[in-house]
Amino acid sequence: MYILTNASRTLYTGVTNDLERRVLEHKRKLIPGFTRRYNLTRLVYFEEFGDIRDAIAREKQIKGWLRARKVALIEATNPTWKDLSADWFSERICRQQHLPCGKGTDTPRLRRCCPPG
């Protein structure tokens, strides 16, 4: 179960069996609808569950909350609303574009593919 936001702090609550894949789909705007329309690409909260039924129940519970309670949930663990997925994808992007880590491009996001060293 996860919560995404944007610069205006619009909230979206979702559920998935593969958080990394799903967040990347949101970041690439591959999912039509609300998240693409409102540029919801920043992961600010997530919970992991062993059973998808528990995750769906939690998603429904949170969707029923008032905004203030959702904000309190996020700020309890992520008070600055940092994008928790900010460093997840640079290596994956390099692999998908068949680039050696950090080489052959001037694109900043690809230069971060592998840690300097």
Helices and strands as residue ranges (DSSP letters): E 2-5, E 12-14, H 19-27, H 34-37, E 42-46, H 52-63, H 67-77, H 90-96, H 108-111
